[in-house]
Amino acid sequence: MLMSKLFGERLKAKPADATLISHVYLLRGGYIRPVGSGIHSMLTPCVRIQRKIEKIIREEMEKIGGQEVILPVVVPAELWKESGRFESVGSELLRMKDRSNRDMVLSMTHEEVAVNLAKSEAKSYINYPFMIYQIQTKFRDEPRARGGLIRVREFTMKDGYSFHTSFEDLDEYYNKVYKAYERIFARVGLSVVPIYSDTGMMGGTGAHEFMLLSDSGEDSIVICDECGYRANMEVAKSKLENECEEDGKKEKKLLHTPGIKTIDALAEFLETNKNKIVKTVVYYASSLKEPVIIFIRGDLEVNEAKLRSILQSDIKNLDELEPYGLMAGFIGPSDEILKKFKVLFDESLNNQKDLVVGANKVDYHIICFDFNRDLKFKIKFDDLSKVKEGQKCPICGSRLKIKRGIEMANIFKLGTKYTESMNMKYVDKDGTLKIPIMGCYGIGIGRLIAGIVEVSHDEFGPIWPKNVAPWQIQICVLNFNNDNVREKAFDIYNELNKKYEVIFDDRNLSAGAQFADADLLGIPIRIIVSKRNIEENKFEVVFRKSRESKVVDYYELCNLIDNFYKN
């Protein structure tokens, strides 16, 4: 490839709307160009990187028996109505009408289409197990599109769907995919952290995410360095230190607290710790069509992902409380509240006594409250709180840390969520009809590209790992007007091009301009051809990652390149 023919420009200045490192360098290096919010065109360098990642993914999927298919992006809404997701998924799903006024969907994921295909082909137990996968464009109408390829609306994914006749078989295959994903990330040069995660809108019985640790990440990851416990904040647990030191013999008392509605203000007014106050949070559960009241320790926050999972419903904060007879800032546990509303208690309140609670009366709270003594109802405690840094690991009791991360991939044990709702069945060996069990497995290709840049860059540009770099070698020429130098540069280009992917900067620019563009292309090996070195039959070779430079003859140069790409 000649740089003079390469379509696209490298930019000197940082784009004004780019904040993430990957977004900055992908724009500056001529990899992507914005078309609309969360929608990008990919230029040649980015396409070459993507094709190499896709090749690695295909190789690893085929090792575990995956069969590649291509599923449509635009599908009839009837499939999503069968699964129930046409109504349950929010505005992220792009719905539309075709010319015949039929409801259509622009796919954000392909479980429904995969089941639709599989149930027409896998009608007997002898067809199982199997996995189909694709590398396909998807669209999610993401309201917070940002960060270049990190959070987009249109994106390319590898998504795979496996079908099984038993949960044991699903578990075995799930572990195979887990290991295949680890190999994929190692081959593309990324170190990721597998963590337990929430199944979310996908549903199912279990899930893992593969997270890239990065300060720019949007996800919070709970980690124990001692035993290796790792989980997304959405599902993370901790061992709560809520042993009760009080004897609980103090009688509850009504206390006048004029205008004091917040936990902080109440703790200051009573000169007590926030963990001795019961916080009340009210949500509206859409599927239940009613308010849900959460009671939790005052120093903790409600984990809304856990709450959604328990309620099996979308939720939103309920701001208008008066229509329900509730008084903001003064709601507390009482027999009347438990009779009238759905109420959940966080396990942080278990075994606690002498607590401060709302009195369900404006400007009043109750002190020395005891759940067991002061309520007639038997209370069930649920895990509803977000983990805080420094809390104890649920496995080993060591202190937990919270780090930021970017989700690169996920895998789910879907069970029969889709096969049952879409009436997929097969004939078992005993002649009975059975419902297949399903898993799904996704990797975001664009996110992989951006993730590599986030962790592999310097102040000058990206540093591409050798397995995915757009080209393997870049040749820069100084003194291009010199006939001997130019001829020698073309000779080495033509020779190396027989074995390697080479891009040759033939634009007769200054050394500074060539090197700046080369840094933005991030190619592992750079060869510099100059008049002084040519006179000694030498070439300068520079390794992009270490910036180590050597002046060698042609034979040594070939050995250096061969050894670099062998290892």
Secondary structure by P-SEA (a helix, b strand, c coil): cccccccbbbbcccccccccaaaaaaaaacccccccccbbbbcaaaaaaaaaaaaaaaaaaaaabbbbbbbbccccaaaaaaacccccccccccccccccccbbbcccccaaaaaaaaaacccccccccbbbbbbbbbbbbccccccccccccccccbbbbbbbccaaaaaaaaaaaaaaaaaaaaaabbbbbbbbbbbcccccccccccccccccccbbbbbbcccbbbbccccccccccccccccccccbbbbbbcccccaaaaaaaaccccccbbbbbbbbbccccbbbbbbcccccccaaaaaaaaacccccccccccccccccccccccaaaaaccccccccccccccbbbbbcccccbbbccccccccccccccccccccccccccccccccbbbbbbbbbcccccccccccccccbbbbbccccbbbbbbbbbbbbbaaaaaaaaaaccccccccccccccccccbbbbbcccccaaaaaaaaaaaaaaaaccbbbbccccccaaaaaaaaaaacccbbbbbcaaaaaacbbbbbcccccbbbbbcaaaaaaaaaaaaac
